[in-house]
Amino acid sequence: MSTEEYTIRKARKQGKKEGRNWQWNRTFPFLPITEPHTPKPPIDHEEPADYEKELASVHQKDLDELASQWASEDRKLKTAYCQAKTSADTIKSKTTDEVQDVENLEEELKGARNKYIELSAKWLPEWIYFGILAIVVVGEGFFNYKVFQLFGQSGWDTWLMAIAIIAVIPMASELNGYHLKKENKPRLSMTFVALSNIVVVLLLAGIAVLRDNFFRVEEAQQQYSIPIDHTTLAAILIIFNCAIFIVLSFLAYTQSRKDPEGYRLARDRYRDVVRRYEKEMVEADEARKQLMQAMELLNEARETRQKTFEDYHSRGQKIQQSGVNYIHAYRQANMAARSSRTRPRSFDCNKPEEMIKLPPTLETIEWICSSSSPDQVATPADATVKTPEEVRTAG
């Protein structure tokens, strides 16, 4: 029998019928018209009336069937939810680790960057230094070329001597500055410095000798009316080139580092940390995107399950309330029909709300997934991953 066959009117009619102390005579010849009848339920009876039991049984059966339908549907919904939750929790843990790695590398990157900058500091910016170096070298080469051409010949030998000076002086000055600036000066390094200085002096002296022996210096002096003897002129050129050599050596000294090996290690470490940071940042960003996608799936599965449960819960409450209302209507009509107006004990001992109960599965929804912790909706990691450019310019 279904709950749809019961109505408030039928419940009241049954209550009135069972509460009267008489009933219609149904025995032929139907006289007298009425006959005595004991009201139901009896005054001292504690058990619910049969009709109340019937109402409770029918409504409870419908509730049990509804609970069975919900359990069957929830098996699929809970499986989808638990799978989404497990995936979200796993990705959340991975994202947390990735973000933590990025934060750790960010601190390491700042330290490596500061160390690298500290050891990279120079007197002049690189572009200014190399600009000055280029101007000096080109000017020196052009000057020597013109001098050799003036006092000698305009051929390959003139170019050869100018190029020799252009090549040797800058390289020797760079060697001087580099090794003199180092805090630790090995004996071998200082030997090379001394040799480079000797080579520069010998080169300048050798070129002066070649000019005197092979070039027509005296003729050039007479032709251009130069009031300086060729020996003095050779000395002036040697002093000029030595001055250039000293200037370039000083520039190389100011631009060199006290600890070249330490600088190399700091530079390599900084580059390595930047490379690892960029890699971890990409992985962390990818993990956060995956977490957002997993969160969307989890929220969708949770919302679908929650709404479906609320629908079943609402339907169950309607069935329960319907049965409770029928029992109340039955009791009200039963009491109204009693001549003694004495309330049966069963009405007080048996509350309608306790006679028809929602099954536990329709009362609350279970969010615990097997052995996992109680329901906790994963949330994206609250961390800001900076770009390498932001980290390089920070501080």
VOMI-454993 format. One record per residue (C-alpha): x, y, z. Coordinates in steps of 0.25 Angstrom, whole numbers, plus 5000, padded with zeros to 4 digits. Example, Ala and Ser with C-alpha at 12.3 -4.5 7.8 and 13.67 -1.06 7.14 Angstrom:
<atoms>
504949825031 505549965029 
</atoms>
This chain:
<atoms>
500050005000 500550144996 500550275004 499750334993 498550254997 498550325010 497950465012 497650565024 496150535022 496350385023 497150395035 496150485042 495050395038 495750275044 496050345057 494650385058 494150245056 495150185066 494950285076 493450275078 492850185088 491750135079 491750075065 490750045054 490049915055 490349835043 489549705047 488249685041 487149735043 488049845047 487349875060 487649945069 488350045059 489550055068 490249965077 491349995088 492750005084 494050015092 494850135087 496250105081 497250115086 496850085101 497150195111 498250115118 498850055106 500250095103 500450035089 500150115077 498750095071 498749995059 498450105050 499550185055 500450065053 499950055039 500250195035 501650195041 501950055034 501450105021 502250245022 503450175027 503450075016 503450185006 504550255013 505350125013 505150114998 505550254996 506850235004 507150114996 507050194983 507950304989 508950194993 508950134979 509150274973 510150324983 511050204980 511350274967 511350414972 512250384984 513250304975 513350424966 513550514978 514550434985 515350414972 515350564970 515750594984 516850494984 517350554971 517250704977 517950664990 519050594982 519250714973 519150814985 520250734992 521050744979 520750894978 521150924992 522450854990 522750924977 522451064983 523251034995 524450994985 524251124978 524251204991 525551134995 526151154982 525751304982 526451324995 527651244989 527651334977 527651464985 528851414992 529551364979 529251494972 529751584983 531051504984 531151514969 530951664969 531851684980 533051614973 532551674959 532751814964 533651894955 534152044954 533552064941 532352004933 532851904923 532351984911 533152114916 534352024919 534351954905 534052094898 535252154905 536152034901 535652034887 535952184885 537352174892 537752054884 537252104870 537852244873 539152184877 539252094865 538852204855 539852304862 541052194861 540652164847 540752314843 542052324850 542652204843 542052244830 542652384832 544052334836 544052214828 543252144817 541852134813 541751984811 541551854818 542651874828 542052004833 540751924836 541451814842 542151894853 540851974855 540051844857 541151784866 541051904876 539451904875 539451754879 540651744889 540351874898 538851844901 539051694903 540251724912 539551834920 538351744922 539251634927 539851734937 538551784942 537951654944 539151584952 539451714960 538051724965 537951584970 538051564985 538751434983 539951454974 540651324970 542151344967 541851284953 540851394950 541751504955 542851444946 541951464934 541651604938 543151634938 543351564924 542151644918 542851774923 544151734917 543551694904 542851824903 544151904905 544951814896 543851834885 543951984886 545451984886 545551884875 544551964866 545452094869 546652014865 546051974852 545552114849 546952164850 547652054843 546652034831 545852164830 546352294825 546052364838 547052484836 546552504822 545152514827 545552614838 546252704827 545052694818 544052724828 544952824836 544752754849 545652824860 545952694868 547052594865 546652454862 547152394875 546252494884 545052464874 545252314876 545252334892 544052424891 543252314883 543752204893 543252294905 541952314898 541652174896 542152134910 541152244915 540052174907 540452044913 540452094927 539052164925 538452034919 539151954931 538452044941 537052034934 537251874933 537651884948 536351964952 535551864944 536151734949 535651664961 536351624974 535851484974 535651444959 535351294963 534351334974 533651424963 533651304954 533051214964 532051324968 531651344954 531451194951 530651174964 529751294960 529551244946 529251104952 528251164962 527551244951 527451124942 526851034954 525951154958 525351174945 525151024943 524451014957 523651134954 523051074941 522750944949 522051014960 521251094951 520850964943 520450904957 519651024961 518851014948 518650864950 518150894964 517150994959 516650894949 516550784960 515850884969 514850914958 514550764956 514550744971 513550864974 512650814962 512650674968 512350724982 511250814977 510550704969 510550614980 510150714990 508950764982 508550614979 508550584994 507750714997 506750664987 506650534994 506650595008 505550685004 504650574998 504950495011 504450605020 503250625012 502850475013 503250485028 502450605031 501250555023 501150425032 501350515044 500150605040 499250485037 499550435051 499250565057 497950575049 497550435054 497850465069 497050605068 495850535062 495950415072 495950515084 494850595078 493950465077 494250415091 493050445101 494050445113 495050535106 496150455114 497450455106 497950315104 499350285109 499850235096 499750375090 500650425100 501650305100 501750305085 502150435078 501850435063 503250495060 503850375067 502950275060 503350315046 504850345045 505750385034 506750275031 508150315035 508650325020 507550435018 507950515030 509350555027 510350525016 511650455018 512850525012 513950435017 514650365006 515050225011 516350245020 516550395016 516350505026 515050565028 514550655017 515450765014 515350845001 516650864995 517051004993 518051064983 519451094990 519451244994 520851274988 521351374978 522351324968 523251434963 523951434950 525451434949 525451574944 524751614957 525651544965 526951594958 526451734960 525951714974 526751764986 
</atoms>
